[in-house]
Amino acid sequence: MRGRFITFEGVEGVGKSTQIARAAEHLRARGIEPIVTREPGGTPLAEKLRALVLEPGHGPVAPTSELLLMFAARASHVAEVIRPAISEGRTVLCDRFTDATEAYQGGGRGVNAAWIRELARIAHPRLAPDLTLVFDAPANVALARLSGRGAAHDRIEAEDAAFFERVRKSYVAIAEREPARVHIVDATRPEAAVAKDVARLIDSVLPPGSR
C-alpha cells in the first residue's frame, strides 16, 4: 500500500513545528508511527545544505544560488527519505516542500516560476504531497511571534514584513490554484483549535490500514 505524504507550510512564526508535533501525536494515538522530517534538511547532505542557505555567517546568497541549493537538498531528501517511506506504506509529515520554494524564492525573491517548475520535475518527478496545510497569519502577527521566541534569526527569518507578505500571498495563490490538495488553516486561533482542524484534514486522506 502506498503511504501518504503530508506537508506543512506557512511563513515563519505561524506554529508549523508545534502543529507537526501535535499531528504526529494524533497519528500515534491511531496506531500510526509517522516519519517526521523537514526541508531543507532530512538527510546528512541536505542538513549541510540547509546551513549554507540559512546561516547568516556565509555572507550574501544570490536568489538563484538559494534556489539551486534548496532543490539540491530536496533531491537528496526525496531519494533517501520521502520516496522510500511512501513506498513502504508509511505516512510522512514534512515541514515544507516545493510549495515553500514557490512562495519564498518565487514570491519572496522574485525568482522565475518556470525555473521552479522545471527544477521540481528534475528533483521529484511525479511526486506531489497528498495534502498540504498552509498555516496562515498576517505577517505582522507571525513576526511578533517569531520575535517573542528570543532566539537569533536565521538569514530568511531576518527578512522584513514586506517580504513575508509576498510569501503569504504566494501561499494563498497556490491554495486557490490547487484547492483539492492545499488547505488554508487559520493560524491566529488557539493552538488546540488549529490542531483539531489539522487532525480532521489528515484523517481525510489516510487510507485504511495506514501506518
C-alpha positions, 0 to 999 in steps of 0.5 A: 500500500502506498503511504501518504505524504503530508506537508506543512507550510506557512511563513515563519512564526505561524506554529508549523513545528508545534502543529507537526508535533501535535499531528504526529501525536494524533497519528500515534494515538491511531496506531500510526508511527509517522516519519517526521522530517523537514526541508531543507534538511532530512538527510546528512547532505541536505542538513549541510545544505540547509546551513549554507542557505540559512546561516547568516555567517556565509555572507550574501546568497544570490536568489538563484544560488538559494534556489539551486541549493534548496532543490539540491537538498530536496533531491537528496531528501526525496531519494533517501527519505520521502520516496522510500517511506511512501513506498513502504506504506508509511505516512510522512509529515514534512515541514515544507516542500516545493510549495515553500520554494514557490512562495519564498524564492518565487514570491519572496525573491522574485525568482522565475516560476518556470525555473521552479517548475522545471527544477521540481520535475528534475528533483521529484518527478511525479511526486506531489504531497497528498495534502498540504496545510498552509498555516496562515497569519498576517505577517505582522502577527507571525513576526511578533511571534517569531520575535517573542521566541528570543532566539537569533534569526536565521538569514530568511527569518531576518527578512522584513514584513514586506517580504513575508507578505509576498510569501503569504500571498504566494501561499494563498495563490497556490491554495486557490490554484490547487484547492483539492490538495492545499488547505488554508488553516487559520493560524491566529486561533488557539493552538488546540483549535488549529490542531483539531482542524489539522487532525480532521484534514489528515484523517481525510486522506489516510487510507485504511490500514495506514501506518 
